[in-house]
């Protein structure tokens, strides 16, 4: 396992899909890290990782402080797994969209009973809101979900400040360069986490170069090797090579429990 060498060291571990654990000093954030059972197109949590996440006996899965969800689609969020984490007293704070989480009554009841710090996001487009769960500065802002069929989805991006570095979690955001330019004006982004389509689309690359301007690009939401019914893995690998000279450093986060430093 990769060691954290200094106070500003950040380690990111992929669980599945867009689900990551971000470690910094004594903090651990689980972001979009409870994808439900998925057949075909995307990769969900393996039985082993799900067990280890819920039990929390292995070092990686201990002491998770904060859960963040960009949106409530099943390839990012399982209400049942999230509820298990809450009821096992595994987390201190949970941040998620408000409206689209209304149907998950049992989860909300468990959060209330377990006295978890709950932030239900309801932020107008074009605005950023600041939160400080467990002393970590997190800014959230709303975006449209990519794809016309998902325009009604309640979707948020997160700016997570860890030491002197800010990392941007885009989830399944659309790729509007003008919107990102406005919402991130004068921001210095160390790393941006995107999905393969963000890298593949011309407007996505424009948003990266002209609006987000990160030092590093981390591409996740990539199916594991052998996942049927998708060529996203090949697309991500091809685009990383094709655009490497025009973009900042590109890192593919695509294998179960793969770790990277930031």
C-alpha positions in Angstrom: 0.0 0.0 0.0 1.2 3.5 -0.9 2.5 5.5 2.1 1.5 9.1 2.8 4.8 10.9 3.1 4.0 14.4 4.2 1.2 16.6 5.5 0.1 17.5 2.0 0.0 14.0 0.6 -3.3 12.9 -0.9 -4.1 9.3 -1.9 -7.0 8.3 -4.0 -8.3 4.7 -4.2 -10.8 3.5 -6.8 -13.6 1.2 -5.5 -15.7 1.0 -8.7 -17.1 3.2 -11.4 -16.7 6.8 -10.0 -16.5 5.6 -6.4 -13.3 6.7 -4.7 -11.8 7.0 -1.3 -9.8 10.2 -0.8 -7.3 10.2 2.1 -5.6 13.3 3.5 -4.0 13.4 7.0 -6.7 12.0 9.4 -9.5 12.5 6.9 -11.2 10.0 4.6 -13.9 11.0 2.1 -16.0 8.4 0.2 -17.2 10.0 -3.0 -19.9 8.4 -5.1 -18.7 5.2 -3.5 -21.7 3.0 -3.0 -22.8 2.1 -6.6 -25.6 -0.4 -6.6 -25.6 -3.8 -8.4 -25.0 -3.1 -12.0 -25.5 -5.5 -14.9 -23.4 -4.9 -18.0 -22.6 -1.3 -18.9 -20.8 -0.2 -15.7 -18.9 -2.0 -12.9 -20.4 -2.1 -9.4 -18.7 -3.0 -6.1 -17.3 -6.5 -6.0 -18.6 -8.7 -3.2 -15.2 -8.5 -1.5 -14.9 -4.7 -1.6 -18.6 -4.3 -0.5 -17.9 -6.6 2.5 -14.7 -4.8 3.4 -16.4 -1.4 3.1 -19.3 -2.3 5.4 -17.1 -4.1 7.9 -14.4 -1.5 8.0 -11.8 -3.9 9.4 -9.1 -3.3 6.7 -7.1 0.0 7.1 -8.4 1.5 3.8 -12.0 1.3 5.0 -11.6 2.5 8.6 -12.6 5.9 9.8 -14.4 7.2 6.8 -15.4 10.8 7.8 -17.5 12.1 5.0 -19.8 10.7 2.3 -20.3 12.8 -0.8 -22.8 12.1 -3.6 -22.9 14.1 -6.9 -26.3 12.6 -7.7 -28.5 9.7 -6.9 -28.2 7.5 -10.0 -27.7 3.8 -9.1 -24.2 3.6 -10.7 -23.0 6.2 -8.1 -25.3 5.6 -5.1 -27.1 2.8 -3.3 -29.5 3.9 -0.6 -29.2 0.4 1.0 -25.4 0.4 1.2 -25.3 4.0 2.4 -27.9 3.2 5.0 -25.7 0.3 6.2 -22.7 2.6 6.6 -24.8 5.1 8.5 -26.3 2.5 10.9 -22.9 0.9 11.6 -21.7 4.3 12.8 -19.1 4.3 10.0 -19.4 8.0 9.0 -19.8 11.5 10.5 -21.2 13.5 7.6 -23.2 12.9 4.5 -23.8 15.4 1.6 -26.2 14.6 -1.2 -28.9 16.2 -3.4 -32.1 17.1 -1.6 -34.9 16.7 -4.1 -33.8 13.4 -5.7 -33.1 11.8 -2.3 -36.7 12.4 -1.0 -37.7 8.8 -1.9 -35.1 7.3 0.3 -37.2 7.6 3.5 -35.5 4.7 5.4 -32.0 6.2 4.7 -33.2 9.6 6.0 -34.7 8.0 9.1 -31.4 6.2 9.8 -29.4 9.4 9.4 -31.7 11.1 11.9 -31.5 8.2 14.5 -27.7 8.0 14.2 -27.2 11.7 14.6 -25.2 12.0 11.4 -24.4 15.4 10.1 -26.6 15.7 7.0 -26.3 18.3 4.2 -29.1 18.2 1.7 -27.9 20.2 -1.3 -30.4 22.7 -2.9 -28.2 25.3 -4.6 -29.4 27.4 -7.5 -27.4 27.2 -10.8 -24.5 29.6 -10.9 -24.0 29.7 -7.1 -21.3 28.0 -4.9 -22.0 27.0 -1.3 -19.3 26.4 1.3 -19.4 23.7 3.9 -16.9 22.6 6.5 -17.7 19.0 7.6 -15.0 17.7 10.0 -12.9 20.8 9.3 -12.6 20.1 5.5 -13.6 22.9 3.3 -16.0 21.7 0.6 -17.7 23.9 -2.0 -20.7 22.5 -3.9 -22.3 23.9 -7.1 -25.0 22.6 -9.3 -24.6 21.6 -12.9 -26.7 19.9 -15.5 -26.2 16.2 -15.9 -24.8 15.2 -19.2 -27.2 13.9 -21.8 -30.6 15.3 -22.8 -32.5 12.3 -21.2 -31.0 13.2 -17.7 -31.7 17.0 -17.8 -34.1 16.7 -14.8 -31.5 14.9 -12.6 -30.3 16.9 -9.6 -26.6 17.0 -10.0 -23.7 18.7 -8.1 -20.0 19.1 -8.4 -17.6 19.3 -5.4 -14.5 21.4 -4.8 -12.6 19.6 -2.0 -9.8 21.6 -0.4 -7.0 19.5 1.1 -4.1 21.5 2.3 -2.9 23.7 -0.5 -4.7 21.7 -3.2 -8.2 21.8 -4.5 -9.6 18.8 -6.3 -12.8 19.1 -8.5 -15.2 16.2 -8.6 -17.5 16.5 -11.7 -19.5 13.3 -11.4 -21.6 13.1 -14.6 -21.7 16.8 -15.2 -22.3 18.2 -18.7 -19.4 19.9 -20.4 -20.4 23.5 -20.8 -17.1 25.5 -21.0 -18.9 28.9 -20.4 -20.6 27.6 -17.2 -17.4 26.2 -15.8 -15.5 29.4 -16.7 -18.0 31.5 -14.7 -18.4 29.2 -11.7 -14.6 28.5 -11.3 -13.4 32.1 -12.1 -9.9 32.6 -10.5 -9.9 29.1 -9.1 -6.7 27.1 -9.1 -7.5 23.4 -9.5 -4.9 20.8 -8.7 -6.8 17.8 -10.1 -10.2 17.3 -11.8 -12.0 14.0 -11.8 -14.0 13.3 -15.0 -15.7 10.5 -16.8 -14.5 9.2 -20.2 -17.2 11.1 -22.2 -15.9 14.4 -20.7 -12.5 13.7 -22.2 -14.0 12.4 -25.4 -16.2 15.4 -26.3 -14.7 18.5 -27.8 -16.6 20.8 -25.5 -15.4 18.8 -22.5 -11.8 19.2 -23.6 -12.5 22.9 -24.1 -13.9 23.2 -20.6 -10.7 21.5 -19.2 -8.2 23.7 -21.1 -10.0 27.0 -21.0 -12.2 26.9 -17.9 -11.1 24.4 -15.3 -7.3 24.6 -16.1 -6.2 21.7 -13.8 -2.7 20.5 -13.2 -3.9 16.9 -13.5 -6.9 15.1 -15.1 -8.1 11.9 -13.5 -10.5 9.8 -15.7 -12.7 7.4 -13.8 -16.2 5.9 -14.4 -14.3 3.4 -16.6 -15.7 -0.2 -16.6 -13.4 -2.9 -15.3 -11.6 -5.3 -17.6 -14.1 -7.9 -18.9 -17.2 -5.8 -18.4 -19.6 -6.7 -21.2 -21.6 -4.3 -23.4 -19.3 -1.3 -23.4 -16.2 0.0 -25.2 -15.6 2.9 -22.8 -12.4 1.4 -21.5 -11.0 1.4 -25.0 -12.3 4.8 -25.7 -10.7 6.2 -22.5 -7.3 4.6 -23.3 -7.4 5.9 -26.9 -8.4 9.4 -26.0 -5.7 9.6 -23.2 -3.1 9.0 -25.9 -4.7 11.0 -28.6 -5.0 14.2 -26.5 -2.0 13.9 -24.1 -0.1 16.7 -25.9 -3.0 19.1 -25.8 -4.1 18.5 -22.2 -2.5 18.4 -18.7 -1.3 15.1 -17.4 -4.0 12.4 -17.8 -4.3 9.6 -15.3 -6.7 6.6 -15.9 -8.2 5.4 -12.7 -9.8 2.2 -14.0 -8.9 -0.9 -11.9 -10.4 -2.1 -8.6 -8.4 -0.8 -5.6 -6.0 1.1 -7.9 -4.2 3.8 -5.9 -2.8 7.1 -7.1 -1.1 10.0 -5.3 -2.2 13.6 -5.9 
